[in-house]
Amino acid sequence: IKRRVCIITKKEEELRQFITRDLHSGATIYEATGAYHFEKHNEIITIVDKSEYQKLMKFINELDPKAFITVYNVSSMKYQPKIGAF
């Protein structure tokens, strides 16, 4: 089972580096706008397995205990690597 983890944190760069360097995983960053105050934030989204999830959550709790995190179970994934250039 994989998990899709969405994180908003003030320590975005440190988190991005941990995901790519330590977990050897990919991530996507979206710009999000808060509905109450229209503040702009970046949301980091990554998909991890069980052991990566445990490492990620431990890291986030130490890095930024106030981070906003949502977690979804992923039932299936499809990945097509690029073949050649467009």
PDB file of N, CA, C and O in Angstrom:
ATOM      1  N   ILE A   1       0.845  -1.183   0.000  1.00  0.00           N
ATOM      2  CA  ILE A   1       0.000   0.000   0.000  1.00  0.00           C
ATOM      3  C   ILE A   1       0.886   1.240   0.000  1.00  0.00           C
ATOM      4  O   ILE A   1       1.833   1.352   0.778  1.00  0.00           O
ATOM      5  N   LYS A   2       0.557   2.150  -0.879  1.00  0.00           N
ATOM      6  CA  LYS A   2       1.265   3.428  -0.945  1.00  0.00           C
ATOM      7  C   LYS A   2       0.388   4.504  -0.332  1.00  0.00           C
ATOM      8  O   LYS A   2      -0.831   4.364  -0.239  1.00  0.00           O
ATOM      9  N   ARG A   3       1.036   5.572   0.081  1.00  0.00           N
ATOM     10  CA  ARG A   3       0.309   6.704   0.648  1.00  0.00           C
ATOM     11  C   ARG A   3       0.690   7.979  -0.092  1.00  0.00           C
ATOM     12  O   ARG A   3       1.857   8.208  -0.412  1.00  0.00           O
ATOM     13  N   ARG A   4      -0.303   8.789  -0.352  1.00  0.00           N
ATOM     14  CA  ARG A   4      -0.087  10.110  -0.940  1.00  0.00           C
ATOM     15  C   ARG A   4      -0.094  11.088   0.224  1.00  0.00           C
ATOM     16  O   ARG A   4      -1.096  11.221   0.926  1.00  0.00           O
ATOM     17  N   VAL A   5       1.027  11.770   0.427  1.00  0.00           N
ATOM     18  CA  VAL A   5       1.168  12.677   1.554  1.00  0.00           C
ATOM     19  C   VAL A   5       1.288  14.100   1.013  1.00  0.00           C
ATOM     20  O   VAL A   5       2.150  14.391   0.184  1.00  0.00           O
ATOM     21  N   CYS A   6       0.415  14.976   1.493  1.00  0.00           N
ATOM     22  CA  CYS A   6       0.398  16.373   1.080  1.00  0.00           C
ATOM     23  C   CYS A   6       0.784  17.221   2.285  1.00  0.00           C
ATOM     24  O   CYS A   6       0.180  17.108   3.352  1.00  0.00           O
ATOM     25  N   ILE A   7       1.796  18.072   2.109  1.00  0.00           N
ATOM     26  CA  ILE A   7       2.342  18.814   3.241  1.00  0.00           C
ATOM     27  C   ILE A   7       2.465  20.295   2.905  1.00  0.00           C
ATOM     28  O   ILE A   7       2.944  20.664   1.832  1.00  0.00           O
ATOM     29  N   ILE A   8       2.030  21.132   3.829  1.00  0.00           N
ATOM     30  CA  ILE A   8       2.302  22.567   3.761  1.00  0.00           C
ATOM     31  C   ILE A   8       3.129  22.896   4.993  1.00  0.00           C
ATOM     32  O   ILE A   8       2.691  22.675   6.122  1.00  0.00           O
ATOM     33  N   THR A   9       4.332  23.427   4.771  1.00  0.00           N
ATOM     34  CA  THR A   9       5.254  23.741   5.846  1.00  0.00           C
ATOM     35  C   THR A   9       6.046  24.995   5.510  1.00  0.00           C
ATOM     36  O   THR A   9       6.258  25.317   4.341  1.00  0.00           O
ATOM     37  N   LYS A  10       6.474  25.687   6.535  1.00  0.00           N
ATOM     38  CA  LYS A  10       7.359  26.839   6.330  1.00  0.00           C
ATOM     39  C   LYS A  10       8.781  26.386   6.030  1.00  0.00           C
ATOM     40  O   LYS A  10       9.610  27.186   5.596  1.00  0.00           O
ATOM     41  N   LYS A  11       9.069  25.099   6.259  1.00  0.00           N
ATOM     42  CA  LYS A  11      10.407  24.548   6.023  1.00  0.00           C
ATOM     43  C   LYS A  11      10.407  23.742   4.727  1.00  0.00           C
ATOM     44  O   LYS A  11      10.902  22.616   4.678  1.00  0.00           O
ATOM     45  N   GLU A  12       9.850  24.335   3.693  1.00  0.00           N
ATOM     46  CA  GLU A  12       9.642  23.652   2.420  1.00  0.00           C
ATOM     47  C   GLU A  12      10.926  23.110   1.794  1.00  0.00           C
ATOM     48  O   GLU A  12      10.959  21.964   1.347  1.00  0.00           O
ATOM     49  N   GLU A  13      11.969  23.914   1.757  1.00  0.00           N
ATOM     50  CA  GLU A  13      13.205  23.473   1.094  1.00  0.00           C
ATOM     51  C   GLU A  13      13.844  22.289   1.815  1.00  0.00           C
ATOM     52  O   GLU A  13      14.310  21.349   1.169  1.00  0.00           O
ATOM     53  N   GLU A  14      13.870  22.326   3.139  1.00  0.00           N
ATOM     54  CA  GLU A  14      14.433  21.210   3.899  1.00  0.00           C
ATOM     55  C   GLU A  14      13.644  19.923   3.657  1.00  0.00           C
ATOM     56  O   GLU A  14      14.220  18.843   3.527  1.00  0.00           O
ATOM     57  N   LEU A  15      12.316  20.057   3.599  1.00  0.00           N
ATOM     58  CA  LEU A  15      11.469  18.891   3.358  1.00  0.00           C
ATOM     59  C   LEU A  15      11.690  18.344   1.948  1.00  0.00           C
ATOM     60  O   LEU A  15      11.810  17.134   1.761  1.00  0.00           O
ATOM     61  N   ARG A  16      11.744  19.230   0.964  1.00  0.00           N
ATOM     62  CA  ARG A  16      11.979  18.795  -0.414  1.00  0.00           C
ATOM     63  C   ARG A  16      13.301  18.045  -0.535  1.00  0.00           C
ATOM     64  O   ARG A  16      13.377  17.011  -1.199  1.00  0.00           O
ATOM     65  N   GLN A  17      14.328  18.561   0.100  1.00  0.00           N
ATOM     66  CA  GLN A  17      15.627  17.894   0.051  1.00  0.00           C
ATOM     67  C   GLN A  17      15.582  16.527   0.729  1.00  0.00           C
ATOM     68  O   GLN A  17      16.182  15.572   0.236  1.00  0.00           O
ATOM     69  N   PHE A  18      14.877  16.427   1.856  1.00  0.00           N
ATOM     70  CA  PHE A  18      14.766  15.139   2.537  1.00  0.00           C
ATOM     71  C   PHE A  18      14.072  14.114   1.646  1.00  0.00           C
ATOM     72  O   PHE A  18      14.522  12.973   1.538  1.00  0.00           O
ATOM     73  N   ILE A  19      12.983  14.518   1.011  1.00  0.00           N
ATOM     74  CA  ILE A  19      12.240  13.589   0.154  1.00  0.00           C
ATOM     75  C   ILE A  19      13.100  13.113  -1.003  1.00  0.00           C
ATOM     76  O   ILE A  19      13.154  11.917  -1.287  1.00  0.00           O
ATOM     77  N   THR A  20      13.771  14.035  -1.672  1.00  0.00           N
ATOM     78  CA  THR A  20      14.541  13.653  -2.859  1.00  0.00           C
ATOM     79  C   THR A  20      15.875  13.009  -2.514  1.00  0.00           C
ATOM     80  O   THR A  20      16.283  12.058  -3.180  1.00  0.00           O
ATOM     81  N   ARG A  21      16.560  13.502  -1.496  1.00  0.00           N
ATOM     82  CA  ARG A  21      17.895  13.016  -1.164  1.00  0.00           C
ATOM     83  C   ARG A  21      17.875  11.790  -0.253  1.00  0.00           C
ATOM     84  O   ARG A  21      18.572  10.810  -0.517  1.00  0.00           O
ATOM     85  N   ASP A  22      17.083  11.838   0.811  1.00  0.00           N
ATOM     86  CA  ASP A  22      17.113  10.758   1.807  1.00  0.00           C
ATOM     87  C   ASP A  22      16.145   9.622   1.466  1.00  0.00           C
ATOM     88  O   ASP A  22      16.476   8.448   1.632  1.00  0.00           O
ATOM     89  N   LEU A  23      14.952   9.976   0.991  1.00  0.00           N
ATOM     90  CA  LEU A  23      13.984   8.936   0.631  1.00  0.00           C
ATOM     91  C   LEU A  23      14.159   8.473  -0.806  1.00  0.00           C
ATOM     92  O   LEU A  23      13.595   7.453  -1.203  1.00  0.00           O
ATOM     93  N   HIS A  24      14.940   9.218  -1.594  1.00  0.00           N
ATOM     94  CA  HIS A  24      15.134   8.911  -3.019  1.00  0.00           C
ATOM     95  C   HIS A  24      13.783   8.796  -3.718  1.00  0.00           C
ATOM     96  O   HIS A  24      13.544   7.889  -4.515  1.00  0.00           O
ATOM     97  N   SER A  25      12.921   9.733  -3.395  1.00  0.00           N
ATOM     98  CA  SER A  25      11.577   9.732  -3.946  1.00  0.00           C
ATOM     99  C   SER A  25      11.343  11.037  -4.687  1.00  0.00           C
ATOM    100  O   SER A  25      12.116  11.984  -4.546  1.00  0.00           O
ATOM    101  N   GLY A  26      10.295  11.088  -5.464  1.00  0.00           N
ATOM    102  CA  GLY A  26       9.936  12.301  -6.166  1.00  0.00           C
ATOM    103  C   GLY A  26       8.869  13.056  -5.405  1.00  0.00           C
ATOM    104  O   GLY A  26       8.291  12.547  -4.444  1.00  0.00           O
ATOM    105  N   ALA A  27       8.618  14.266  -5.842  1.00  0.00           N
ATOM    106  CA  ALA A  27       7.589  15.087  -5.228  1.00  0.00           C
ATOM    107  C   ALA A  27       7.098  16.084  -6.265  1.00  0.00           C
ATOM    108  O   ALA A  27       7.783  16.381  -7.244  1.00  0.00           O
ATOM    109  N   THR A  28       5.912  16.586  -6.030  1.00  0.00           N
ATOM    110  CA  THR A  28       5.347  17.636  -6.860  1.00  0.00           C
ATOM    111  C   THR A  28       4.997  18.795  -5.947  1.00  0.00           C
ATOM    112  O   THR A  28       4.503  18.593  -4.838  1.00  0.00           O
ATOM    113  N   ILE A  29       5.255  20.012  -6.415  1.00  0.00           N
ATOM    114  CA  ILE A  29       4.959  21.201  -5.620  1.00  0.00           C
ATOM    115  C   ILE A  29       3.894  22.012  -6.348  1.00  0.00           C
ATOM    116  O   ILE A  29       4.058  22.381  -7.511  1.00  0.00           O
ATOM    117  N   TYR A  30       2.802  22.281  -5.642  1.00  0.00           N
ATOM    118  CA  TYR A  30       1.710  23.092  -6.167  1.00  0.00           C
ATOM    119  C   TYR A  30       1.607  24.372  -5.355  1.00  0.00           C
ATOM    120  O   TYR A  30       1.859  24.374  -4.151  1.00  0.00           O
ATOM    121  N   GLU A  31       1.236  25.456  -6.016  1.00  0.00           N
ATOM    122  CA  GLU A  31       0.943  26.673  -5.282  1.00  0.00           C
ATOM    123  C   GLU A  31      -0.505  26.592  -4.830  1.00  0.00           C
ATOM    124  O   GLU A  31      -1.403  26.328  -5.630  1.00  0.00           O
ATOM    125  N   ALA A  32      -0.724  26.820  -3.547  1.00  0.00           N
ATOM    126  CA  ALA A  32      -2.067  26.776  -2.976  1.00  0.00           C
ATOM    127  C   ALA A  32      -2.377  28.123  -2.344  1.00  0.00           C
ATOM    128  O   ALA A  32      -1.486  28.792  -1.820  1.00  0.00           O
ATOM    129  N   THR A  33      -3.636  28.515  -2.395  1.00  0.00           N
ATOM    130  CA  THR A  33      -4.068  29.771  -1.794  1.00  0.00           C
ATOM    131  C   THR A  33      -5.073  29.465  -0.703  1.00  0.00           C
ATOM    132  O   THR A  33      -6.073  28.789  -0.941  1.00  0.00           O
ATOM    133  N   GLY A  34      -4.808  29.965   0.497  1.00  0.00           N
ATOM    134  CA  GLY A  34      -5.714  29.751   1.618  1.00  0.00           C
ATOM    135  C   GLY A  34      -7.039  30.467   1.409  1.00  0.00           C
ATOM    136  O   GLY A  34      -7.055  31.584   0.894  1.00  0.00           O
ATOM    137  N   ALA A  35      -8.138  29.858   1.792  1.00  0.00           N
ATOM    138  CA  ALA A  35      -9.468  30.413   1.558  1.00  0.00           C
ATOM    139  C   ALA A  35      -9.818  31.559   2.508  1.00  0.00           C
ATOM    140  O   ALA A  35     -10.592  32.441   2.138  1.00  0.00           O
ATOM    141  N   TYR A  36      -9.270  31.565   3.713  1.00  0.00           N
ATOM    142  CA  TYR A  36      -9.630  32.604   4.679  1.00  0.00           C
ATOM    143  C   TYR A  36      -8.913  33.920   4.417  1.00  0.00           C
ATOM    144  O   TYR A  36      -9.546  34.973   4.347  1.00  0.00           O
ATOM    145  N   HIS A  37      -7.602  33.861   4.274  1.00  0.00           N
ATOM    146  CA  HIS A  37      -6.810  35.086   4.165  1.00  0.00           C
ATOM    147  C   HIS A  37      -6.131  35.241   2.802  1.00  0.00           C
ATOM    148  O   HIS A  37      -5.372  36.185   2.582  1.00  0.00           O
ATOM    149  N   PHE A  38      -6.409  34.313   1.896  1.00  0.00           N
ATOM    150  CA  PHE A  38      -5.829  34.331   0.556  1.00  0.00           C
ATOM    151  C   PHE A  38      -4.298  34.358   0.583  1.00  0.00           C
ATOM    152  O   PHE A  38      -3.661  34.936  -0.298  1.00  0.00           O
ATOM    153  N   GLU A  39      -3.718  33.720   1.611  1.00  0.00           N
ATOM    154  CA  GLU A  39      -2.260  33.603   1.689  1.00  0.00           C
ATOM    155  C   GLU A  39      -1.805  32.495   0.755  1.00  0.00           C
ATOM    156  O   GLU A  39      -2.451  31.453   0.645  1.00  0.00           O
ATOM    157  N   LYS A  40      -0.694  32.731   0.090  1.00  0.00           N
ATOM    158  CA  LYS A  40      -0.149  31.734  -0.832  1.00  0.00           C
ATOM    159  C   LYS A  40       0.838  30.838  -0.090  1.00  0.00           C
ATOM    160  O   LYS A  40       1.658  31.309   0.698  1.00  0.00           O
ATOM    161  N   HIS A  41       0.740  29.544  -0.357  1.00  0.00           N
ATOM    162  CA  HIS A  41       1.631  28.541   0.226  1.00  0.00           C
ATOM    163  C   HIS A  41       1.994  27.559  -0.879  1.00  0.00           C
ATOM    164  O   HIS A  41       1.284  27.449  -1.879  1.00  0.00           O
ATOM    165  N   ASN A  42       3.085  26.858  -0.701  1.00  0.00           N
ATOM    166  CA  ASN A  42       3.392  25.738  -1.588  1.00  0.00           C
ATOM    167  C   ASN A  42       3.035  24.452  -0.870  1.00  0.00           C
ATOM    168  O   ASN A  42       3.324  24.286   0.315  1.00  0.00           O
ATOM    169  N   GLU A  43       2.404  23.544  -1.597  1.00  0.00           N
ATOM    170  CA  GLU A  43       2.044  22.237  -1.068  1.00  0.00           C
ATOM    171  C   GLU A  43       2.930  21.203  -1.737  1.00  0.00           C
ATOM    172  O   GLU A  43       2.975  21.111  -2.964  1.00  0.00           O
ATOM    173  N   ILE A  44       3.634  20.426  -0.928  1.00  0.00           N
ATOM    174  CA  ILE A  44       4.493  19.360  -1.446  1.00  0.00           C
ATOM    175  C   ILE A  44       3.711  18.061  -1.370  1.00  0.00           C
ATOM    176  O   ILE A  44       3.169  17.710  -0.322  1.00  0.00           O
ATOM    177  N   ILE A  45       3.656  17.346  -2.496  1.00  0.00           N
ATOM    178  CA  ILE A  45       2.939  16.076  -2.555  1.00  0.00           C
ATOM    179  C   ILE A  45       3.916  14.991  -2.968  1.00  0.00           C
ATOM    180  O   ILE A  45       4.646  15.134  -3.948  1.00  0.00           O
ATOM    181  N   THR A  46       3.922  13.906  -2.211  1.00  0.00           N
ATOM    182  CA  THR A  46       4.776  12.770  -2.535  1.00  0.00           C
ATOM    183  C   THR A  46       4.011  11.477  -2.278  1.00  0.00           C
ATOM    184  O   THR A  46       3.069  11.450  -1.486  1.00  0.00           O
ATOM    185  N   ILE A  47       4.419  10.418  -2.947  1.00  0.00           N
ATOM    186  CA  ILE A  47       3.820   9.098  -2.737  1.00  0.00           C
ATOM    187  C   ILE A  47       4.906   8.186  -2.191  1.00  0.00           C
ATOM    188  O   ILE A  47       5.981   8.057  -2.777  1.00  0.00           O
ATOM    189  N   VAL A  48       4.611   7.557  -1.063  1.00  0.00           N
ATOM    190  CA  VAL A  48       5.620   6.760  -0.357  1.00  0.00           C
ATOM    191  C   VAL A  48       5.043   5.418   0.077  1.00  0.00           C
ATOM    192  O   VAL A  48       3.829   5.252   0.197  1.00  0.00           O
ATOM    193  N   ASP A  49       5.949   4.462   0.310  1.00  0.00           N
ATOM    194  CA  ASP A  49       5.518   3.172   0.856  1.00  0.00           C
ATOM    195  C   ASP A  49       5.521   3.266   2.389  1.00  0.00           C
ATOM    196  O   ASP A  49       5.783   4.329   2.952  1.00  0.00           O
ATOM    197  N   LYS A  50       5.233   2.160   3.042  1.00  0.00           N
ATOM    198  CA  LYS A  50       5.066   2.164   4.501  1.00  0.00           C
ATOM    199  C   LYS A  50       6.323   2.614   5.245  1.00  0.00           C
ATOM    200  O   LYS A  50       6.234   3.438   6.155  1.00  0.00           O
ATOM    201  N   SER A  51       7.482   2.092   4.877  1.00  0.00           N
ATOM    202  CA  SER A  51       8.707   2.462   5.596  1.00  0.00           C
ATOM    203  C   SER A  51       9.098   3.911   5.308  1.00  0.00           C
ATOM    204  O   SER A  51       9.568   4.618   6.201  1.00  0.00           O
ATOM    205  N   GLU A  52       8.905   4.353   4.068  1.00  0.00           N
ATOM    206  CA  GLU A  52       9.200   5.752   3.728  1.00  0.00           C
ATOM    207  C   GLU A  52       8.238   6.688   4.463  1.00  0.00           C
ATOM    208  O   GLU A  52       8.631   7.769   4.900  1.00  0.00           O
ATOM    209  N   TYR A  53       6.991   6.271   4.595  1.00  0.00           N
ATOM    210  CA  TYR A  53       5.993   7.068   5.297  1.00  0.00           C
ATOM    211  C   TYR A  53       6.408   7.288   6.753  1.00  0.00           C
ATOM    212  O   TYR A  53       6.309   8.400   7.273  1.00  0.00           O
ATOM    213  N   GLN A  54       6.868   6.230   7.400  1.00  0.00           N
ATOM    214  CA  GLN A  54       7.292   6.353   8.794  1.00  0.00           C
ATOM    215  C   GLN A  54       8.471   7.304   8.925  1.00  0.00           C
ATOM    216  O   GLN A  54       8.495   8.131   9.837  1.00  0.00           O
ATOM    217  N   LYS A  55       9.449   7.203   8.030  1.00  0.00           N
ATOM    218  CA  LYS A  55      10.603   8.103   8.050  1.00  0.00           C
ATOM    219  C   LYS A  55      10.176   9.540   7.773  1.00  0.00           C
ATOM    220  O   LYS A  55      10.649  10.472   8.423  1.00  0.00           O
ATOM    221  N   LEU A  56       9.281   9.712   6.805  1.00  0.00           N
ATOM    222  CA  LEU A  56       8.808  11.044   6.440  1.00  0.00           C
ATOM    223  C   LEU A  56       8.076  11.708   7.601  1.00  0.00           C
ATOM    224  O   LEU A  56       8.335  12.871   7.910  1.00  0.00           O
ATOM    225  N   MET A  57       7.175  10.989   8.240  1.00  0.00           N
ATOM    226  CA  MET A  57       6.411  11.570   9.345  1.00  0.00           C
ATOM    227  C   MET A  57       7.312  11.919  10.531  1.00  0.00           C
ATOM    228  O   MET A  57       7.110  12.943  11.185  1.00  0.00           O
ATOM    229  N   LYS A  58       8.287  11.085  10.804  1.00  0.00           N
ATOM    230  CA  LYS A  58       9.238  11.375  11.884  1.00  0.00           C
ATOM    231  C   LYS A  58      10.013  12.647  11.564  1.00  0.00           C
ATOM    232  O   LYS A  58      10.196  13.504  12.429  1.00  0.00           O
ATOM    233  N   PHE A  59      10.465  12.765  10.325  1.00  0.00           N
ATOM    234  CA  PHE A  59      11.221  13.940   9.908  1.00  0.00           C
ATOM    235  C   PHE A  59      10.362  15.203  10.008  1.00  0.00           C
ATOM    236  O   PHE A  59      10.814  16.221  10.533  1.00  0.00           O
ATOM    237  N   ILE A  60       9.129  15.140   9.510  1.00  0.00           N
ATOM    238  CA  ILE A  60       8.254  16.312   9.553  1.00  0.00           C
ATOM    239  C   ILE A  60       7.960  16.720  10.994  1.00  0.00           C
ATOM    240  O   ILE A  60       7.980  17.908  11.316  1.00  0.00           O
ATOM    241  N   ASN A  61       7.690  15.751  11.856  1.00  0.00           N
ATOM    242  CA  ASN A  61       7.389  16.071  13.262  1.00  0.00           C
ATOM    243  C   ASN A  61       8.561  16.747  13.956  1.00  0.00           C
ATOM    244  O   ASN A  61       8.360  17.590  14.830  1.00  0.00           O
ATOM    245  N   GLU A  62       9.776  16.387  13.579  1.00  0.00           N
ATOM    246  CA  GLU A  62      10.955  17.031  14.153  1.00  0.00           C
ATOM    247  C   GLU A  62      11.234  18.381  13.496  1.00  0.00           C
ATOM    248  O   GLU A  62      11.629  19.333  14.169  1.00  0.00           O
ATOM    249  N   LEU A  63      11.028  18.461  12.178  1.00  0.00           N
ATOM    250  CA  LEU A  63      11.324  19.673  11.417  1.00  0.00           C
ATOM    251  C   LEU A  63      10.320  20.783  11.694  1.00  0.00           C
ATOM    252  O   LEU A  63      10.708  21.918  11.968  1.00  0.00           O
ATOM    253  N   ASP A  64       9.041  20.464  11.626  1.00  0.00           N
ATOM    254  CA  ASP A  64       7.993  21.465  11.761  1.00  0.00           C
ATOM    255  C   ASP A  64       6.731  20.818  12.337  1.00  0.00           C
ATOM    256  O   ASP A  64       5.867  20.366  11.586  1.00  0.00           O
ATOM    257  N   PRO A  65       6.623  20.775  13.663  1.00  0.00           N
ATOM    258  CA  PRO A  65       5.455  20.157  14.301  1.00  0.00           C
ATOM    259  C   PRO A  65       4.128  20.828  13.918  1.00  0.00           C
ATOM    260  O   PRO A  65       3.067  20.233  14.105  1.00  0.00           O
ATOM    261  N   LYS A  66       4.172  22.053  13.387  1.00  0.00           N
ATOM    262  CA  LYS A  66       2.954  22.763  13.006  1.00  0.00           C
ATOM    263  C   LYS A  66       2.606  22.586  11.528  1.00  0.00           C
ATOM    264  O   LYS A  66       1.676  23.224  11.035  1.00  0.00           O
ATOM    265  N   ALA A  67       3.335  21.734  10.822  1.00  0.00           N
ATOM    266  CA  ALA A  67       3.054  21.502   9.402  1.00  0.00           C
ATOM    267  C   ALA A  67       1.631  20.966   9.244  1.00  0.00           C
ATOM    268  O   ALA A  67       1.129  20.235  10.099  1.00  0.00           O
ATOM    269  N   PHE A  68       0.994  21.342   8.136  1.00  0.00           N
ATOM    270  CA  PHE A  68      -0.338  20.848   7.814  1.00  0.00           C
ATOM    271  C   PHE A  68      -0.162  19.659   6.878  1.00  0.00           C
ATOM    272  O   PHE A  68       0.441  19.790   5.813  1.00  0.00           O
ATOM    273  N   ILE A  69      -0.687  18.499   7.270  1.00  0.00           N
ATOM    274  CA  ILE A  69      -0.453  17.256   6.534  1.00  0.00           C
ATOM    275  C   ILE A  69      -1.781  16.553   6.288  1.00  0.00           C
ATOM    276  O   ILE A  69      -2.603  16.427   7.196  1.00  0.00           O
ATOM    277  N   THR A  70      -1.985  16.096   5.057  1.00  0.00           N
ATOM    278  CA  THR A  70      -3.096  15.196   4.765  1.00  0.00           C
ATOM    279  C   THR A  70      -2.517  13.943   4.127  1.00  0.00           C
ATOM    280  O   THR A  70      -1.532  14.004   3.391  1.00  0.00           O
ATOM    281  N   VAL A  71      -3.138  12.808   4.419  1.00  0.00           N
ATOM    282  CA  VAL A  71      -2.627  11.520   3.940  1.00  0.00           C
ATOM    283  C   VAL A  71      -3.788  10.741   3.317  1.00  0.00           C
ATOM    284  O   VAL A  71      -4.881  10.659   3.877  1.00  0.00           O
ATOM    285  N   TYR A  72      -3.515  10.176   2.145  1.00  0.00           N
ATOM    286  CA  TYR A  72      -4.514   9.388   1.420  1.00  0.00           C
ATOM    287  C   TYR A  72      -3.913   8.031   1.082  1.00  0.00           C
ATOM    288  O   TYR A  72      -2.734   7.950   0.740  1.00  0.00           O
ATOM    289  N   ASN A  73      -4.690   6.982   1.170  1.00  0.00           N
ATOM    290  CA  ASN A  73      -4.251   5.680   0.685  1.00  0.00           C
ATOM    291  C   ASN A  73      -4.376   5.655  -0.831  1.00  0.00           C
ATOM    292  O   ASN A  73      -5.363   6.135  -1.388  1.00  0.00           O
ATOM    293  N   VAL A  74      -3.378   5.097  -1.490  1.00  0.00           N
ATOM    294  CA  VAL A  74      -3.360   5.012  -2.947  1.00  0.00           C
ATOM    295  C   VAL A  74      -3.625   3.567  -3.332  1.00  0.00           C
ATOM    296  O   VAL A  74      -2.877   2.669  -2.945  1.00  0.00           O
ATOM    297  N   SER A  75      -4.685   3.343  -4.091  1.00  0.00           N
ATOM    298  CA  SER A  75      -5.028   1.975  -4.458  1.00  0.00           C
ATOM    299  C   SER A  75      -4.322   1.532  -5.732  1.00  0.00           C
ATOM    300  O   SER A  75      -4.062   0.342  -5.911  1.00  0.00           O
ATOM    301  N   SER A  76      -4.009   2.469  -6.614  1.00  0.00           N
ATOM    302  CA  SER A  76      -3.273   2.095  -7.822  1.00  0.00           C
ATOM    303  C   SER A  76      -2.512   3.299  -8.351  1.00  0.00           C
ATOM    304  O   SER A  76      -2.865   4.447  -8.081  1.00  0.00           O
ATOM    305  N   MET A  77      -1.469   3.015  -9.106  1.00  0.00           N
ATOM    306  CA  MET A  77      -0.646   4.061  -9.711  1.00  0.00           C
ATOM    307  C   MET A  77      -0.284   3.631 -11.119  1.00  0.00           C
ATOM    308  O   MET A  77      -0.168   2.441 -11.415  1.00  0.00           O
ATOM    309  N   LYS A  78      -0.110   4.610 -11.974  1.00  0.00           N
ATOM    310  CA  LYS A  78       0.340   4.331 -13.329  1.00  0.00           C
ATOM    311  C   LYS A  78       1.462   5.309 -13.629  1.00  0.00           C
ATOM    312  O   LYS A  78       1.317   6.516 -13.436  1.00  0.00           O
ATOM    313  N   TYR A  79       2.565   4.786 -14.097  1.00  0.00           N
ATOM    314  CA  TYR A  79       3.729   5.607 -14.392  1.00  0.00           C
ATOM    315  C   TYR A  79       4.242   5.242 -15.764  1.00  0.00           C
ATOM    316  O   TYR A  79       4.499   4.071 -16.044  1.00  0.00           O
ATOM    317  N   GLN A  80       4.392   6.232 -16.622  1.00  0.00           N
ATOM    318  CA  GLN A  80       4.947   5.998 -17.941  1.00  0.00           C
ATOM    319  C   GLN A  80       6.178   6.871 -18.113  1.00  0.00           C
ATOM    320  O   GLN A  80       6.062   8.091 -18.227  1.00  0.00           O
ATOM    321  N   PRO A  81       7.341   6.268 -18.132  1.00  0.00           N
ATOM    322  CA  PRO A  81       8.553   7.075 -18.333  1.00  0.00           C
ATOM    323  C   PRO A  81       8.567   7.663 -19.739  1.00  0.00           C
ATOM    324  O   PRO A  81       8.039   7.079 -20.686  1.00  0.00           O
ATOM    325  N   LYS A  82       9.183   8.830 -19.844  1.00  0.00           N
ATOM    326  CA  LYS A  82       9.295   9.478 -21.150  1.00  0.00           C
ATOM    327  C   LYS A  82      10.200   8.677 -22.069  1.00  0.00           C
ATOM    328  O   LYS A  82      11.246   8.178 -21.653  1.00  0.00           O
ATOM    329  N   ILE A  83       9.793   8.563 -23.307  1.00  0.00           N
ATOM    330  CA  ILE A  83      10.617   7.913 -24.324  1.00  0.00           C
ATOM    331  C   ILE A  83      10.930   8.958 -25.376  1.00  0.00           C
ATOM    332  O   ILE A  83      10.057   9.357 -26.146  1.00  0.00           O
ATOM    333  N   GLY A  84      12.172   9.397 -25.405  1.00  0.00           N
ATOM    334  CA  GLY A  84      12.560  10.426 -26.369  1.00  0.00           C
ATOM    335  C   GLY A  84      12.046  11.796 -25.970  1.00  0.00           C
ATOM    336  O   GLY A  84      11.401  11.955 -24.933  1.00  0.00           O
ATOM    337  N   ALA A  85      12.334  12.771 -26.796  1.00  0.00           N
ATOM    338  CA  ALA A  85      11.901  14.140 -26.526  1.00  0.00           C
ATOM    339  C   ALA A  85      10.709  14.498 -27.416  1.00  0.00           C
ATOM    340  O   ALA A  85      10.493  13.890 -28.464  1.00  0.00           O
ATOM    341  N   PHE A  86       9.955  15.479 -26.983  1.00  0.00           N
ATOM    342  CA  PHE A  86       8.798  15.927 -27.773  1.00  0.00           C
ATOM    343  C   PHE A  86       9.233  16.845 -28.879  1.00  0.00           C
ATOM    344  O   PHE A  86       8.399  17.323 -29.649  1.00  0.00           O
TER     345      PHE A  86
END
